[in-house]
Amino acid sequence: MATDKDHIALMFNDIAPTYDKLNHILSLNVDKSWRRKAVKRLKKSLADVSTPKILDVACGTADSTVQIAKSIEYAEIYGIDISDGMLKIGEEKVAKLGLQNRITFSKSAAENIDYQDNTFDAAFVAFGVRNFSDRKKGLQEIFRVLKPNGTLIILELSEPHNVIVRWFYNLYFKNILPLIGKCVSGNADAYRYLQKTVEKFPMPNEFMPLLTECGYKELKDIALTCGLCRIYQAKKS
Ligand SMILES: C[S@@+](CC[C@H](N)C(=O)[O-])C[C@H]1O[C@@H](n2cnc3c(N)ncnc32)[C@H](O)[C@@H]1O
């Protein structure tokens, strides 16, 4: 399984042209409602900030970035990602929607964020943390660029607890998803990688202590759709 940044970036460059389409097919469009729920929490956490600065880490093709811009009208948004291919599609999408004055993209890894300490009122990571080549370093870097009391929202896939849901989940993720991924993107490995990263991603009882170790406080863990996806919410102490 690819773990270094260059390999991961190349893989996302390869699937970038079909990423959005496949995302919606593979999740039966449920990803849209997961994103909406996460963005709603982000917005609520920023209720007292008039012009928030928000960092979308591993922004990919900017689906969440756009949703944040539409939902939080006065926000200045900064998207970072390591894949040129994903960023290019994100930039085109944002330009088509006329949002380019509010969203700035740059190529940067979560483990080495190109912004100064205490810059952002909030950071958002959708389906990105499990791809970080150094998860702890990425979470520490996000902590560094957040302002004190700034909010971190993470949206991430997870393995469901319930045995029956888990059985269907395994059938779908291990057999059907790589097949559809191969047919649409031509890259079965990338979609096998997706399944492996979800499998390897820690459950909340391991992930929450990592957030604490990185300095975050007021942690929340919200399960969505039988635990297939989770929102983690935290604050910089
Ligand atoms: C599954 S996509 C998610 C994209 C987007 N956030 C979304 O919600 O659709 C994962 C993204 O993480 C990016 N990525 C992987 N490792 C990264 C890292 N270490 N730092 C920044 N971005 C990374 C990939 O290039 C890819 O665009």
The ligand as a Gaussian input file, in Angstrom:
#p B3LYP/6-31G(d) Opt

LIG

0 1
 C      -10.129000      11.022000      -0.707000
 S       -9.495000      12.565000      -1.247000
 C      -10.504000      13.724000      -0.392000
 C      -10.620000      15.022000      -1.123000
 C      -11.618000      16.031000      -0.571000
 N      -11.270000      16.480000       0.751000
 C      -13.018000      15.485000      -0.576000
 O      -13.691000      15.635000       0.428000
 O      -13.446000      14.977000      -1.618000
 C       -7.974000      12.640000      -0.372000
 C       -7.110000      13.821000      -0.764000
 O       -6.036000      13.900000       0.169000
 C       -4.898000      14.375000      -0.518000
 N       -3.737000      14.064000       0.327000
 C       -3.204000      12.849000       0.578000
 N       -2.190000      12.936000       1.441000
 C       -2.065000      14.263000       1.743000
 C       -1.171000      14.991000       2.587000
 N       -0.226000      14.371000       3.280000
 N       -1.322000      16.334000       2.661000
 C       -2.281000      16.962000       1.940000
 N       -3.145000      16.324000       1.110000
 C       -3.048000      14.981000       1.028000
 C       -4.961000      13.644000      -1.848000
 O       -4.158000      14.237000      -2.833000
 C       -6.464000      13.722000      -2.133000
 O       -6.791000      14.855000      -2.897000

